[in-house]
Amino acid sequence: MKYFDLDKQEKKILKDFEEGKLIRVSKVREEKKKYQQYAKDTLNKKANINIRLSRKVLQKLKTKAAKEGIPYQTLASSILHRFATK
């Protein structure tokens, strides 16, 4: 599943990698571990948002969440995630 689009610079890096143009750095394991942590920290961050909903929509969302047995914020997040990833 793809969550992002590569920018111009990232596409060039990928192309160079695929063509074998990149040179191995010293202390590869340490460098790899460091950048894996950077990626993990970046991709796992959650952001808070504020959104205005009508009282009617909010009440319906809360009702559906209660029927599912989950918090309404979790339901809203799930709905947005499904929409964004399709």
Helices and strands as residue ranges (DSSP letters): H 8-18, H 28-43, H 55-68, H 72-85
